Amino acid sequence: MRTDAFALRHIGPRETDLNLMLKTIGVDSLDQLIHETIPSDIRLKSELQLDEPMTEFEYLNHIQELGSKNKVFKSYIGLGYHPAAIPAVIQRNIFENPGWYTAYTPYQAEIAQGRLEAILNYQTTIIELTGMEIANASLLDEGTAAAEAMALLFDVRTRDQKKNNVNKLFVSEEILPQTLSVLQTRATPKGIEIVVGNHETFDFSTDFFAAVLQYPGKFGQVTDYTGFITKAHATEIKVAVAADLLSLAKLTPPGEMGADVVVGTSQRFGIPMGYGGPHAAFFATKEEHKRSMPGRIIGVTIDANGNRALRMALGTREQHIKREKATSNICTAQVLLAVMAGMYAVYHGPKGLKYIANKVHASAVTLAEALNKLGVYQTNSAFFDTLLVKADAAKVKAIAEKNEVNFFYVDNETISISLNETTSLTDLNQILSIFAEALGKSNVQINEFANETMVPKNLERTSSFLQHDVFNNHHSESQLMRYIKKLERKDLSLNHSMISLGSCTMKLNAAAEMLPLSMANWNSIHPFAPIEQAEGYQIMLKKLEQQLNVVTGFAGTTLQPNSGAQGEYAGLMTIRAYHLSRGDHHRNVCLIPSSAHGTNPASAAMAGMEIIVTKTTPEGNIDVEDLRARAIEYKDRLSALMVTYPSTHGVFESSIIEITNLIHENGGLVYMDGANMNAQVGLTNPATIGADVCHLNLHKTFAIPHGGGGPGVGPICVNEKLVPFLPTNPIIPTGGNQAISAISAAPYGSALVCLISYGYISMLGSEGVTNATKYAILNANYMKARLEAHYPILYSGEMGRAAHEMILDCRAFKQQGIEVTDIAKRLMDYGFHAPTVSFPVAGTLMIEPTESEDVAELDRFCDAMIAIRKEIEVANADDHNTVLHNAPHTLAMLTTDVWNFPYTREQAAFPLEYIAENKFWPSVRRVDDAYGDRNLVCSCAPIEAYM
């Protein structure tokens, strides 16, 4: 056994298991299975041209050496990104803890109560600091959150505004430049006209439906927007404010000024800059807009015993259900980062947050006074943390960089300096010495922080916040450590058992891939630092782009989209730009099969396309004749086809090349959804099947952890004709020579977690990534062979094989009174998270085991499913007091004196022998979603409220 081969550690089944698995499936070799699964005409003819694989030891040495090429300067650049002090107790117990970073989105609430509570804390933090009524469970970054605010306010226009096509959005010139770029990208296809200007001279014309303001402004000016918002509301103009979260511990919150939406980033709450991300954005609004609000909302409800429980609320708002009628395509959030930010608020509490905000402000005031003595004057009439000073920028920059300090240089004579939580008196004296040298003057020494304030009385916060017990009881490390552990014990993650979600690819997130994220020379770089200071990042990111080009067969990649749904949107926007560049303004029809993921039609609608849904056959494949008819019918307007391959039904459709040729013959391009790329890598690829662009879910196929619902990364890979249109960034140029404007706020999206995928590919190499695909297909077909005698398998390929996932049809069990949800909840008693429920077909379970699971774990899951099948057999439609209907069973149920169930405690909690040695206890009984939606509560409340 090669102990240094990473593939051996990543891939679950041992070589000794192979014969048993192949025999169970009914094939002689792994190659025969692959031949029977993937059509021969799309198989790759040669191995992927990737570097030789590194061992874990070699990779960690390599990444440290590469990281040493990054220069970690003191950063005072600001623009929405600031150095933050990450509490070690949060770094060690959440950020570096697989109990938190390997969890899935909390769709199965009964085994996600810990994470749900942590996100509820986050929502409470956002609601109270912003002064708003409701907040969601995080978005992707500040720029895209502002774009979501624009979309919401466009959606909730008055009837008259919609009738008169009122489509102008005022954006303050104080907006962050990257946010403006994202707004421009999102506005164009929706027919929104952006007008950038000075809020003081805005005329409040009825041509406008909304305004977006920045608080404080991009270079630090703090403004009272109360009068602006009052005037705006008088002419039915709604107002969104992009706010600095930390400043709201000191400044009057936008909600108290009358804002309709408040957005921003929670990066300052203990999250590293990470060259741009991942960071949890926040989105808060008024309760009247809750049905139009994007993203997930965590709400309070009750369980079957009437006890308090949490779950995701108002699901019918989301794009999976609303599809092309959705106002957003949000799928991935930034849950892990939201959990960290929420814990930062728990750890520091209201007094601690005020202390930090006051210290940051004192740093800025102290520096301003000292610069004044040097004759350097700052121009902001009021500020929180950022000074705008007049000086010779070139002279200052040369001296600052010599001293390893970064400011933001607005123009030749204007410099912006943003102070932060980590700024010390030593740092302030260093800044002073830089300016003194530039001016040729004697230095001024600072010995203490100033007591003055540059916040006007009317803008000082007077309202209290975070008075709930949770924010006032965990201020020692032992208290917080135990609180984090208490929540972790309520959550089932990959460190307990396999999570076999179809289409979601919950594979191993190897420790060697994760370790570099904690290294300071990777996580402490500002995304707008001069590019020569980020040489290690530039080498790594370019190499990852090349690796993804090789895997997909394409010519170019952008890493900017920071979720799969954003990747969908980015891919469609490059297709749109390509058609526009050829004068084909009329090409706006997007064909989407009816089996497509819900984000597909939502993304196409956001890209301004007209959606035509095409049929699928009874076997679950694309109906080629219907597609042909639609392609010909719309050939003069055809823009794109969105196709998932292998299909959402877990099948490699043999007609794929015929399908892609058909689209090209009729003037369209092919977008391939990369959700199922785990069945392609090394065996086929999007270029070979005839696609023009695909997105990849790095949080699925390429091993970035799901983190309880995010971070996600959704880069797009494109062929040569689309390379010129890859997106740029207004501060650090990226993309092609005809680049579309920004998709996300940071130039390279969530750059820090790209290290994980870079490590995954670098340590596996060509043979390793190909074997990962083969074993994913092997594991799926092994489970299929074990389960098909007990459950109907809905679809399979022409030779009876599944791709990397399969669908179990549970609809017939309704005759016995059993719904697919009952099976999902009962699996919790067996120690497993349910597979994907009722997608893509209602009443089914979609199972994807991934290559990371060994045979023993596959068998445990199959044994559980077979045991549940036997429980279904004895059920009848008239009896709802069964072990299935009452699942999951909690420890509280099992330990009560009274047991009024027609089965034993052992049957309830320990139905199979293996469970006893590693029992996972759901912390609540089955949750009542309807009750929670009728009685919507999305923030913490004193415990008395639930007694």
Stockholm file with secondary structure:
# STOCKHOLM 1.0

chainA/1-947         MRTDAFALRHIGPRETDLNLMLKTIGVDSLDQLIHETIPSDIRLKSELQLDEPMTEFEYLNHIQELGSKNKVFKSYIGLGYHPAAIPAVIQRNIFENPGWYTAYTPYQAEIAQGRLEAILNYQTTIIELTGMEIANASLLDEGTAAAEAMALLFDVRTRDQKKNNVNKLFVSEEILPQTLSVLQTRATPKGIEIVVGNHETFDFSTDFFAAVLQYPGKFGQVTDYTGFITKAHATEIKVAVAADLLSLAKLTPPGEMGADVVVGTSQRFGIPMGYGGPHAAFFATKEEHKRSMPGRIIGVTIDANGNRALRMALGTREQHIKREKATSNICTAQVLLAVMAGMYAVYHGPKGLKYIANKVHASAVTLAEALNKLGVYQTNSAFFDTLLVKADAAKVKAIAEKNEVNFFYVDNETISISLNETTSLTDLNQILSIFAEALGKSNVQINEFANETMVPKNLERTSSFLQHDVFNNHHSESQLMRYIKKLERKDLSLNHSMISLGSCTMKLNAAAEMLPLSMANWNSIHPFAPIEQAEGYQIMLKKLEQQLNVVTGFAGTTLQPNSGAQGEYAGLMTIRAYHLSRGDHHRNVCLIPSSAHGTNPASAAMAGMEIIVTKTTPEGNIDVEDLRARAIEYKDRLSALMVTYPSTHGVFESSIIEITNLIHENGGLVYMDGANMNAQVGLTNPATIGADVCHLNLHKTFAIPHGGGGPGVGPICVNEKLVPFLPTNPIIPTGGNQAISAISAAPYGSALVCLISYGYISMLGSEGVTNATKYAILNANYMKARLEAHYPILYSGEMGRAAHEMILDCRAFKQQGIEVTDIAKRLMDYGFHAPTVSFPVAGTLMIEPTESEDVAELDRFCDAMIAIRKEIEVANADDHNTVLHNAPHTLAMLTTDVWNFPYTREQAAFPLEYIAENKFWPSVRRVDDAYGDRNLVCSCAPIEAYM
#=GR chainA/1-947 SS CCTTCHHHHHSCSCGGGHHHHHHHHTCSCHHHHHHHHSCGGGSCSSCCCCCCCCCHHHHHHHHHHHHTTBCCCEECCBTTBCCCCCCHHHIIIIITCHHHHTCCCTTSGGGBHHHHHHHHHHHHHHHHHHTCSEECSCBSCHHHHHHHHHHHHHHTCCHHHHHTTCCEEEEETTSCHHHHHHHHHHHHHHTCEEEEECGGGCCCCTTEEEEEEEESCTTSBCCCCHHHHHHHHHTTCEEEEEECTGGGGTBCCHHHHTCSEEEEECTTTTCCCGGGCCCCEEEEECGGGGGGCCSCCEEEEEBTTSCEEEEECCGGGSHHHHGGGCSCCCCCCCHHHHHHHHHHHHHHHHHHHHHHHHHHHHHHHHHHHHHHHHTCCBCCSSBSSEEEEESCHHHHHHHHHHTTEECEEEETTEEEEECCTTCCHHHHHHHHHHHHHHHTCCCCCCCSCCCCCCSCGGGBCCSCCCCSGGGTSCCSHHHHHHHHHHHHTTBCCTTTSCBCBTTTCCCCCCHHHHGGGGCHHHHTCCTTSCGGGBHHHHHHHHHHHHHHHHHHTCSEEECCCCSHHHHHHHHHHHHHHHHHHTTCTTCCEEEEETTSCTHHHHHHHHTTCEEEEECBCTTSSBCHHHHHHHHHHTTTTEEEEEEESSCTTSCCCTTHHHHHHHHHHTTCEEEEEGGGGGGTTTTCCHHHHTCSEEECCTTTTTCCCCTTTCCCCCCEEECGGGGGGCCCCSSSCCSCTTCCCCSSSSTTSSHHHHHHHHHHHHHHHHHHHHHHHHHHHHHHHHHHHHHTTTSCBCCCCTTSCCSSCEEEECGGGGGGTCCHHHHHHHHHHTTCBCCEESCSSTTEEEECCCTTCCHHHHHHHHHHHHHHHHHHHTCCTTCCCSTTTTCSCCHHHHTSSCCCSSSCHHHHHCSSGGGGGGCCCCSSSCBCHHHHHHTCCCSCCCGGGGC
#=GC SS_cons         CCTTCHHHHHSCSCGGGHHHHHHHHTCSCHHHHHHHHSCGGGSCSSCCCCCCCCCHHHHHHHHHHHHTTBCCCEECCBTTBCCCCCCHHHIIIIITCHHHHTCCCTTSGGGBHHHHHHHHHHHHHHHHHHTCSEECSCBSCHHHHHHHHHHHHHHTCCHHHHHTTCCEEEEETTSCHHHHHHHHHHHHHHTCEEEEECGGGCCCCTTEEEEEEEESCTTSBCCCCHHHHHHHHHTTCEEEEEECTGGGGTBCCHHHHTCSEEEEECTTTTCCCGGGCCCCEEEEECGGGGGGCCSCCEEEEEBTTSCEEEEECCGGGSHHHHGGGCSCCCCCCCHHHHHHHHHHHHHHHHHHHHHHHHHHHHHHHHHHHHHHHHTCCBCCSSBSSEEEEESCHHHHHHHHHHTTEECEEEETTEEEEECCTTCCHHHHHHHHHHHHHHHTCCCCCCCSCCCCCCSCGGGBCCSCCCCSGGGTSCCSHHHHHHHHHHHHTTBCCTTTSCBCBTTTCCCCCCHHHHGGGGCHHHHTCCTTSCGGGBHHHHHHHHHHHHHHHHHHTCSEEECCCCSHHHHHHHHHHHHHHHHHHTTCTTCCEEEEETTSCTHHHHHHHHTTCEEEEECBCTTSSBCHHHHHHHHHHTTTTEEEEEEESSCTTSCCCTTHHHHHHHHHHTTCEEEEEGGGGGGTTTTCCHHHHTCSEEECCTTTTTCCCCTTTCCCCCCEEECGGGGGGCCCCSSSCCSCTTCCCCSSSSTTSSHHHHHHHHHHHHHHHHHHHHHHHHHHHHHHHHHHHHHTTTSCBCCCCTTSCCSSCEEEECGGGGGGTCCHHHHHHHHHHTTCBCCEESCSSTTEEEECCCTTCCHHHHHHHHHHHHHHHHHHHTCCTTCCCSTTTTCSCCHHHHTSSCCCSSSCHHHHHCSSGGGGGGCCCCSSSCBCHHHHHHTCCCSCCCGGGGC
//
